[in-house]
Amino acid sequence: MRLNLNISEKPQFDYGKVVEYLLESYKVKLLGEEKLNNKDCYILEAESKDGGVKMKIWVDKEFWYPIRTEVTFESILTIVEYKNISFNTHLSDDLFEFKPPEGVKVVEKEFKLPEKLTIDEAQKRVNFTIIIPKYTANYKFDYAMVFNDFVQLYYKKGDEVMGNA
């Protein structure tokens, strides 16, 4: 059975969450590359970790959007394919420009990370005692940063950095 739907309403979903779920729940591998509907695509295979569902997904290389998905569950094959897709057409840069309401005062503030300090330097800048951990799992003290009402201590082991507040 083939079902063609002409949907004029735009779907409302978070593609990032779909990808996150896919990576958490499926074993995903790259099968190759192919042109589909005049779009260069990556072909992915995704099999659910419990083995119940298998998918083949064509992902547009330029916009990283799935344009065809084949899902097999038990003996049922479902195919979803998007054709005549357009991305970001006729969108003016003005749409993405912040325009505050009239009468609102815009305050620009530069954010800078606090400077890197020794524990003694950090202690002089706060009105509480900095507690230094006795056990650091072989991490060595690297530096401290003072953020208004707390101090963050950073420890390093090789290229690994660990911070605690």
Secondary structure, DSSP 8 states (H G I E B T S, - for coil): --------S-----HHHHHHHHHHHEEEEEEEEEEETTEEEEEEEEEETTSSEEEEEEEETTT--EEEEEEEETTEEEEEE--S---STT--GGGGS----TT-------------B-HHHHHHTSSS-----S--TT-EEEEEEEETTEEEEEEEETTEEEEE-
